[in-house]
Amino acid sequence: MKMVKRECIPAGRAASIEKSCYRRKHRRVFYTQHMRSALVVLSLFVLGVCGVAQTPTASTFPALAEWKDAVVKGDASALKSFYSATPAPQISTTSGHVDTDADVPYWVGLKVRSMQFRVAESASPQAGVELFTLQVKVSGANGHITNIVEGQAWQNQAGVWRLVGVKRDIAKLAQPTQMDEHIYPTGDAHEQMQQAINAAGKAHKNILVIFGADWCYDCHVLENAFHRRDIAAVLDPNYQVVDIDIGEMNKNLDVAQQYEVPLDRGVPAIAILDSSGKLLFSQKKGEWERARALGPGDLLALLKQWKPERK
């Protein structure tokens, strides 16, 4: 995820500001205002990694309700007032980065008739900063439904809460309703891999290796997708699936390196092996780390491309 928890980007990208976001809760660091703002935006993209206490809610953070009200009313002026002027907010969408002047028209252009949202994740990584992952359902003109996942980073600027970071994707897959499902085993990953190779050899399957962690929002999206009937129909008969836990970017890094998966590009990330354990394919550009924006066709295309040939 690279935004509120998400895009599930590890702490490595925050190294220029702080060696590891995991250490933030264990030490006191002083920043200039510019550095604080930069850290806020970085936190937006690594929220799930840092494992900070998830305390704020929509009911305890009035700015969310006010933002929603402005969206529903299509009030461009009110919406723009929520965005930080200095520093300028970092706004990431599936299509690329945009600025405030492009983001506000996006919401106004939806012509919202009604809007529902739930806070999927929230955290307070430091004083004056609140992070959220929102699952938004918008009913627009002619009853058109748009499902959106939006990460937001809010910063208290002189007593006023402003948006300093946004990550937005159109959700094409079912999104997780809770984040407490245990996906990634804590055992010996090398033993897991050997067991998978043995099982794949007997069943004449290829091996799908998935690197991720239970804190990762997009990892839960991918796990849910694998249980869809259309995807499971391709996955189950053709692949032996192995989930490899990366911890807080401090576990099984050698396994990821062995299969040429650069974890600094985000998780979930995959490698595909043949039944003997030979590497066939690995993701090197973070292709699935934004799983919330993938569609069923994206997953099916890759699974069909690399499934074993049947003789």
Beta strands, then each sheet from edge to edge (+ up, - down):
strand 1: 2-3
strand 2: 6-7
strand 3: 90-93
strand 4: 96-98
strand 5: 114-123
strand 6: 129-139
strand 7: 145-157
strand 8: 160-170
strand 9: 206-212
strand 10: 239-245
strand 11: 269-273
strand 12: 279-282
sheet 1: 1+ 2-
sheet 2: 4+ 3- 8- 7+ 6- 5+
sheet 3: 10+ 9+ 11- 12+
end
